[in-house]
């Protein structure tokens, strides 16, 4: 069966161009042009990926994304944005977006990011079936309930923080490069600024390590990060 992609984009000309290119690549595509329509369509049918413009009428893209994730709909989402601001990108990722692309963009780049998102979603689905929970020392994560606790105390994480922590725990005692983390957690190959990883590692440390001993998330200078079992 062809992969199904929903385009939520109010600029109809842009939506049609993207749809034509996706259909040429073998995807099944539908378009809607408002946030309200997009939310209804995303909730009523099964999609392999959603392309979601941020500046859309009725409900903006961020609100659509927030409601989808609040309803536990984990369909991969790529945000389309005309704003190249770090705050907006981080905010979108924090709400649970898998990737973003700034207009204007080359269709080849969009296609590459779509493929990467779908690969990542498939990989995560396989690993989630294989393992239902992870633990490192006194830190415990339940994938099914998305519960996180350390020393028996519940820890609240955003969707992106949760995904990052799970990836670190899946590869405990391994050193992970920033680019590797971006590709697997954010779902795309990123060859530019990797500061977003550093930002989220700081967020995680405040919640997972700051009030506990010993710290589990380690920086490997010049390489990346690792979560390690403390010495016995």
N, C-alpha and C positions, 0 to 999 in steps of 0.2 A: 504493500500500500504506500502511496506517495505521502511524504511528510506534509503536514498541514500547517500553514502559517496564516495568522491573522494580522492584518495591517490596520492600525488605528491612527489615522493621519487626516487632518482636516484640509490640507492642500491637495485637492483632488488630482491635479496634474502630477505632483510628486508621487502620490499613491499609485496612480496608473503606471507610471514608469517603473517603479519598484515591482509592482505586480507582474508586469510583462517580463521583466528580467527573471523573477523567481519562477514563473511558469515555464520560461525557456529552460531553466535549470531542473525542471521536473517536479517542482513543488506544487501542491494544491493551495490556492490562495483565495482569501476573502478580504474585502475592504469595508471599513466603516469610517465615518468622518466626524464623530463626536465622542466625547468621553462616556456619555451615558450609553450610547449604542455599543461602544467598545466593551464596557463592563458587562452589559447584558450578553453580548455575543461570547465573550470570554468565559462567562459562567455557564452558558447553556450548551456549549460544545467542547469537545476535546481537541486541543491544539498541541502541536509539537513545539511551537515557538510563537511569541507575540512581538511584533515591532510596534512600539508605542511612542508616539510623539508627545512631548511634554506640554507644548502650548496648543491645546485643543479646547473647543468650546464645551460648555455644560459642566463637565468634570475635567480638571486638568490631569495630565498624565501621572503626576505624582499621587494624586488622590485615587485614580484608577488602580495604580500599582499597590497602594496601601490597602485598598479594599480587597484586592485579589489575595494578597498575602495574609490579610486578616481572616479570610475565608479558607485558608490553608490550600489555596490553589498555587501550586509550585511550578507551573508552566514557565520555562525559560523566557525572560523578557529582555529585549534590547531596547534601550531608550534612544529616541531620535531627538536631538536637541540643537537649537541654533545658538545656544549659549555655551561658551567655552570656559565656564567658571569652575574652579576646583570645588567650591562649596556645593554647587548644584550636582556635580558628578558624585561627590561623596554622599550627598543626601540621597540621591537615587540608588546608589549601591547599598546604602544603609537600609533603605526601605525594602531591599530584596531584589533589585534589578541584577541581572547577570552580566550586563555589559552596557555600554553607551557608545554612540557614534555622533560626532558633531557635524552638522550641516555647514557647507556643502561637503559631500563625501563622494568618493569613487565607488561605483557599484561593486567593483572587484573586492574592495575592502569590506563592504557590507556582507557580501557572499561568504568571504573568509570567516568573518565573525559569526555568522549564522552557523556555518559548519562546525566551528569550534564550540559554540554553545551547545549544539546538539550532541557532539562527542562527549562533552563534559557531563551533560545530563544523563546520557546513557551509561557512562562510567560510574556516576554517583548512584544510579539506580541499581547497578550490579553490586556495588560494594555495600549498599544499604541492605540488600537481600542477604548478603553473606554474613554481615555483622550487625547486631542490633544495639550493641553498647561498647563503650571503650572506657578504659581507666588508666591513669598514670598516677602512681602513688595514691593520694587520697582524693584525687580529682576524678569524677565520674560523669559520663555523658550517656544518655539514653536517646538513641536516634528516633525511636518510635514516638516517644512523648516529648522529645526535644528538651528534656530536663537536664540541667547541669547542676552539680553540687560539688562542694569541696569540704571535706571534714564534716559532712552531713548538713551543711548549710546551702540552701538554694541560691543559685547565681542567675540573675536575669541577663540574657544576651540578646542583641539584635540579630536578625536573620543572618547578616553578613558575618558578624562576630562568631556566631554559632558555626557557620560553614568553615570559617578559618580555623577555629579550634578543633573541629572534627578532622580536618585535613592534617593538622599538626599531629593529632593523636593517632591517626591512621598510620603515620610514619614516625612514630616516637623513636627517639635516639638516632634519627637520621638528620643530617644537615640539609635544609631545603633552601634553594636559591630564591631570591625575590621574584625573578621572572617565572620560575616554576610554580610558585605559589599563585601568582597572578593568573597564569594559564589555567590552573586546576580549580581555583576557588572562584575567580571572576569569570572564567570561561572563555578566555581569548588570549591569543599571543599578543603581548604588549612590549614594544621595543623602545618606549620612551621613558618618561619619569616613573620610577617605581615607588615614589613616596607614599602612595596610598597603602602599600603593605606596611610601611613603618607606622603610619597613622593607626591602622587597625591593630597592630601588635601592641601599641601603647594602650589602646582602649582595652584590649584583652588583659594586659598585665594589671591594670588598675582593678579589674574585676576578679581575676583569677589568682593573681600572685601577691598583690600589695598587702593584703591583710593576713597572709599565710606564710609559713616557713616550712621547707625551703622554697624559693622561687623555682618554677618548673620550666618557664619559657626562657630560652637562652639565646643570646645574640652571638653569632659567629662572625667576627669582624671581617668585613670585606667580602662575605659570602651570602649570609642570610640568617635563618633562624632554625631553632630546633626545640622540641619539647622533650625533656629527658627525665627518666627515672632517677631519683636521687640515690647516691651510694647507700648500700645497706648498712 
